[in-house]
Amino acid sequence: MLIERGANINTADYNCITPLHCTASLENPEACKWLIENGADINAVDNYGQTPLYKSIEYSHTEVIKVLIERGANINTADYNCITPLHCAASLENREACKCLIENGADINAADNYGRTPLYEFIAYSDIEITKLVIEKGANINKSDNNGSTPLHLAVGMKNKEIYKLLIENGADINAADNYGRTPLYKPIDYSDTEVIKSLIKRGAYINIADHYGITPLHYAASLKSGEAYKVLIENGAEINAVDRYGRTPLYETIAYSNIEITKLMIEKGANINKADNNSSTLLHSAVNVEDKEVYKLLIEKGANINAADNCGICKLLIAKGADINKATNNDITLLYEAVRVKDTEICWYYCTTDSRIVHSVCIGYVKTLDWRHCKSDNRCQSL
């Protein structure tokens, strides 16, 4: 009656929602037909760029979806976030709507603002049936998103073994790298899933590939203390002495995180315990820095060079093992100078009761005696 009296069938509210948008959200296909037959704009968009088709998908009204498609709804219209009706149906786990859209020609490779196709949504919600369907319909399984991650990265990260195996069987690039240079192999290391790690290696994953920082899967496993992951990697040929951009091997990571078990294993497998990084710091320097006595004792027992000097200045000398206690750094800083600076009275006492130089040069070239006020609380120091 209102329309007969001149009501505008396409009048929209302040959100640009039309009568057809409202009707599409209701399970009333006949009302939708009537509005369309009387001139309703089937592709009118609201403030989000969504047509009435989105509403029918949102409320899972399959019959309304069919009515709209049959009467000319644009099946591939994207909203302002580049989300298409198929993206929408996939994110809502609306399987019937997905099938209906795909069968009617929905673009299965359309990408949203994040560069993700509907396939990403199916994987995210572990829908193996629709994943198979879109692959059969020609979905690009190697299409990467804006972060360079592929559907395989996502499937492995979601711990979805059935889907990642399906992707690989259908040609997914197992060594595709994201924007950080990381392949899907890095993902199962995060949660120490040795079964997935073995599966990826068996299917051709490069075990010694490095990311943009030179970090290999073994570096990564060591830094995360990833349970048995590092063992699987080593057993399958991971390069134990590979260096990252700082010149550090995976053994540096195990020492930094005080992981004695992995440290022992890597040494047994041939890790170079005297490998210095780009600053000439050795593994022994690292062990001393983190105050891990168990690790630095192990390193010394295995032959670590206790007199190795780094480029940063302070030479990490282990006097108990026979290191030269008078050895100075490139800046003429001795062990005694450093011991007083950090108020280490034990080293001061040991140093001063040996045949050592009490007076030494500091880096600016002046000769000074040490400031004993730093250790005045120790009676042994005062007695000197």
C-alpha positions in Angstrom: 0.0 0.0 0.0 2.8 2.4 0.9 4.6 1.7 -2.3 1.4 2.1 -4.3 1.0 5.5 -2.6 4.5 6.5 -3.7 6.8 5.3 -0.9 10.5 5.1 -2.1 11.4 1.4 -1.9 15.1 2.3 -1.8 15.0 4.8 1.0 17.9 4.2 3.3 18.3 5.0 7.0 21.4 6.8 8.4 23.4 3.6 8.1 22.4 3.4 4.4 20.4 0.3 5.2 17.5 -0.2 2.8 14.2 -2.1 3.2 15.8 -5.0 1.2 18.8 -5.1 3.6 16.3 -5.5 6.5 14.2 -8.1 4.8 17.3 -10.1 3.7 18.1 -10.5 7.4 14.8 -12.2 8.0 13.9 -15.7 6.8 11.3 -14.4 4.3 12.3 -15.1 0.7 8.9 -14.2 -0.6 9.1 -10.7 0.9 12.6 -10.3 -0.8 11.1 -11.4 -4.1 8.3 -8.9 -3.8 10.7 -6.0 -3.0 13.0 -6.8 -5.9 10.0 -7.2 -8.3 8.9 -3.7 -7.2 12.3 -2.1 -7.9 14.4 -2.6 -4.8 18.1 -2.1 -5.5 19.5 -5.6 -5.0 23.1 -4.3 -4.9 22.6 -1.3 -2.7 25.4 -0.9 -0.1 25.2 0.2 3.5 27.8 2.2 5.4 30.1 -0.8 5.5 29.9 -1.4 1.8 27.7 -4.5 2.2 24.8 -5.5 0.0 21.6 -7.3 1.1 23.4 -10.5 0.2 25.7 -10.1 3.2 22.7 -9.9 5.5 21.2 -13.1 4.3 24.6 -14.8 4.8 25.1 -13.3 8.2 21.7 -14.8 9.3 22.3 -18.1 7.5 19.1 -17.8 5.3 20.0 -20.1 2.5 16.7 -19.7 0.6 17.1 -15.9 0.7 20.7 -16.2 -0.6 19.4 -18.2 -3.5 16.6 -15.7 -4.3 19.1 -12.8 -4.3 21.6 -14.6 -6.5 18.9 -15.8 -8.9 17.7 -12.2 -9.3 21.1 -10.7 -10.0 22.9 -10.0 -6.8 26.5 -9.3 -7.4 28.1 -12.3 -5.8 31.6 -10.8 -5.8 30.9 -7.3 -4.5 33.5 -6.6 -1.7 32.8 -4.4 1.2 35.1 -1.5 2.4 37.5 -4.1 3.9 37.6 -6.0 0.6 35.6 -8.8 2.2 33.5 -10.6 -0.3 30.3 -12.6 0.4 32.4 -15.8 0.3 34.8 -14.4 2.9 31.8 -13.5 5.0 30.2 -17.0 4.7 33.6 -18.7 5.4 34.3 -16.6 8.5 30.8 -17.5 9.9 31.3 -21.2 9.2 28.2 -21.1 7.0 28.9 -24.2 4.9 25.7 -24.1 3.0 26.1 -20.5 2.0 29.7 -21.2 0.9 28.6 -24.1 -1.3 25.9 -22.0 -2.8 28.2 -19.0 -3.5 31.0 -21.3 -5.0 28.5 -23.1 -7.2 27.3 -19.8 -8.5 30.7 -18.5 -9.5 32.0 -16.7 -6.4 35.7 -15.6 -6.8 37.6 -18.0 -4.6 40.8 -16.1 -5.0 39.5 -12.7 -4.1 41.8 -11.1 -1.4 40.7 -8.9 1.5 42.6 -6.0 3.0 45.0 -8.4 4.6 45.7 -10.1 1.4 43.8 -13.3 2.5 41.6 -15.3 0.2 38.5 -17.2 1.5 40.8 -20.3 1.7 42.4 -18.8 4.8 39.1 -18.6 6.5 38.3 -22.3 5.8 41.7 -23.3 7.2 41.2 -21.1 10.2 38.0 -22.8 11.0 39.4 -26.3 10.1 36.7 -26.9 7.5 38.3 -29.8 5.5 35.2 -30.3 3.3 35.0 -26.8 2.0 38.8 -26.6 1.8 38.8 -29.6 -0.5 35.9 -28.0 -2.6 37.7 -24.7 -3.2 40.9 -26.5 -4.1 39.0 -28.5 -6.6 37.5 -25.3 -7.9 41.0 -23.8 -8.5 41.9 -21.9 -5.3 45.5 -20.6 -5.3 47.0 -22.6 -2.5 50.3 -20.6 -2.6 48.7 -17.2 -2.5 50.4 -15.3 0.3 48.9 -12.6 2.5 50.3 -9.2 3.3 52.7 -10.7 5.8 54.0 -13.2 3.2 52.3 -16.1 5.0 50.7 -18.8 2.8 47.8 -21.1 3.6 50.3 -23.7 4.5 51.9 -21.4 7.1 48.4 -21.0 8.6 47.5 -24.7 8.5 50.7 -25.7 10.2 50.3 -22.9 12.7 46.8 -24.1 13.5 48.1 -27.6 14.1 45.7 -28.9 11.5 47.5 -31.9 10.2 44.7 -33.1 7.9 44.5 -29.7 6.1 48.3 -29.1 5.8 48.8 -32.6 4.4 45.9 -31.9 1.9 47.7 -28.6 0.9 51.0 -30.3 0.4 49.4 -33.1 -1.7 47.9 -30.4 -3.9 51.1 -28.6 -4.6 51.6 -26.2 -1.6 55.1 -24.8 -1.5 56.6 -26.3 1.6 59.5 -23.9 1.6 57.6 -20.7 0.9 59.0 -17.9 3.1 57.0 -15.1 4.7 58.1 -11.5 5.0 60.6 -12.4 7.7 62.1 -15.2 5.6 60.5 -18.0 7.7 59.0 -21.1 6.2 56.2 -23.2 7.6 58.8 -25.4 9.4 59.3 -22.6 12.0 55.7 -22.9 13.0 55.6 -26.4 14.7 58.9 -25.4 16.5 56.8 -22.8 18.4 54.8 -25.6 20.1 57.4 -28.3 19.9 55.3 -30.6 17.7 57.9 -33.2 16.7 55.4 -35.2 14.6 54.7 -32.1 12.4 58.4 -31.2 12.2 59.2 -34.8 11.0 56.4 -34.7 8.6 57.5 -31.4 7.0 61.1 -32.6 6.7 60.0 -35.9 5.2 58.0 -33.9 2.6 61.0 -31.8 1.6 61.2 -28.9 4.1 64.7 -27.3 4.0 66.1 -27.9 7.5 68.9 -25.4 7.2 67.1 -22.5 5.6 67.7 -19.2 7.4 65.3 -16.2 7.8 66.3 -12.6 7.1 68.2 -12.5 10.4 70.2 -15.6 9.6 68.2 -17.6 12.2 67.8 -21.2 11.2 65.1 -23.6 12.6 67.8 -24.9 15.0 68.6 -21.4 16.3 64.9 -20.9 16.7 64.3 -24.2 18.6 67.3 -23.5 20.9 66.0 -20.0 21.7 62.5 -21.3 22.6 63.8 -24.3 24.6 61.4 -26.2 22.3 61.4 -29.6 24.1 62.4 -32.3 21.7 62.3 -30.1 18.6 66.0 -29.4 18.6 66.8 -33.1 18.8 64.6 -33.9 15.8 66.3 -31.1 13.8 69.8 -32.3 14.8 69.0 -35.9 14.0 67.8 -34.9 10.6 70.9 -33.0 9.6 70.5 -29.5 11.0 73.7 -27.5 10.6 74.9 -27.2 14.2 77.4 -24.4 13.5 75.3 -22.3 11.3 75.7 -18.6 12.1 73.0 -15.8 12.2 73.6 -12.2 11.2 75.5 -11.6 14.5 77.8 -14.5 13.8 76.2 -16.6 16.5 75.6 -20.4 16.3 72.6 -22.1 17.9 74.8 -22.9 20.9 74.8 -19.2 21.8 71.0 -19.5 22.2 71.1 -22.5 24.5 73.7 -20.7 26.7 71.7 -17.5 26.8 68.7 -19.4 28.1 70.9 -21.6 30.5 69.8 -24.8 28.8 72.5 -27.3 30.0 70.8 -30.3 28.4 70.8 -28.9 24.8 74.3 -27.4 25.4 75.6 -30.9 26.2 73.9 -32.4 23.2 75.2 -29.8 20.8 78.7 -30.2 22.0 78.4 -34.0 21.6 77.2 -33.4 18.1 80.2 -31.3 17.2 79.3 -27.7 18.0 82.4 -25.4 17.8 82.8 -24.2 21.4 85.4 -21.6 20.5 83.3 -20.0 17.7 83.4 -16.2 18.2 80.6 -13.9 17.1 80.9 -10.7 15.1 82.1 -8.9 18.3 84.7 -11.6 18.9 82.7 -12.7 22.0 82.9 -16.5 22.5 80.5 -18.9 24.1 82.5 -18.7 27.3 81.9 -15.0 27.4 78.2 -15.6 27.1 78.2 -18.3 29.8 80.1 -15.9 32.2 77.7 -13.0 31.3 74.6 -15.0 32.3 76.5 -16.3 35.4 75.8 -19.9 34.5 78.6 -21.8 36.4 77.4 -25.2 35.2 77.7 -24.2 31.6 81.0 -22.4 31.7 82.5 -25.2 33.7 81.3 -27.6 31.0 82.8 -25.4 28.3 86.2 -25.3 30.0 86.1 -29.1 30.5 85.5 -29.4 26.7 88.4 -27.2 25.8 87.0 -23.6 25.6 89.7 -21.0 25.3 89.7 -19.2 28.6 91.9 -16.4 27.4 89.8 -15.4 24.4 89.3 -11.6 24.2 86.3 -9.9 22.8 86.0 -6.6 20.9 84.0 -4.9 23.5 86.9 -4.5 25.9 86.5 -6.7 29.0 88.5 -9.9 28.7 86.6 -12.6 30.5 89.4 -14.2 32.4 88.9 -17.3 34.5 91.8 -17.0 37.0 91.0 -20.3 38.8 91.8 -22.2 35.6 95.1 -20.5 35.0 94.3 -17.6 32.9 96.7 -14.7 32.7 95.4 -12.4 35.4 97.5 -9.4 34.3 96.2 -9.6 30.7 94.7 -6.2 29.7 92.1 -5.5 27.2 92.6 -3.3 24.1 91.7 -0.4 26.3 94.3 -1.3 28.9 91.7 -2.4 31.4 92.8 -5.2 33.7 90.9 -7.7 35.7 91.7 -5.9 39.0 90.4 -2.6 37.6 87.1 -4.3 36.6 86.8 -6.1 39.9 87.1 -2.9 41.8 84.7 -1.1 39.5 82.0 -3.7 40.2 83.0 -4.0 43.9 83.9 -7.7 43.7 86.0 -8.1 46.8 86.6 -11.8 46.3 88.5 -11.2 43.0 90.2 -8.1 44.5 91.5 -10.2 47.4 92.6 -13.1 45.2 94.2 -10.7 42.7 96.2 -8.7 45.3 97.6 -11.8 47.1 99.2 -12.9 43.9 102.2 -11.5 42.0 100.2 -8.8 40.2 100.4 -5.2 39.1 98.4 -3.0 41.4 99.1 0.1 39.4 98.0 0.1 35.8 97.0 2.4 32.9 93.5 3.2 32.2 92.2 3.9 28.7 92.7 7.7 28.7 96.4 7.2 29.4 96.8 8.3 33.0 98.4 6.2 35.6 96.2 5.8 38.7 96.1 3.6 41.8 92.8 1.8 42.3 90.1 3.4 44.4 89.9 1.1 47.4 86.8 2.9 48.8 84.8 0.5 46.6 85.8 -2.4 48.8 86.4 -0.7 52.1 83.7 -2.8 53.7 86.0 -5.9 53.3 88.6 -6.1 56.1 90.9 -8.1 53.9 91.1 -5.2 51.4 91.7 -2.7 54.2 94.6 -4.7 55.5 96.4 -4.3 52.2 
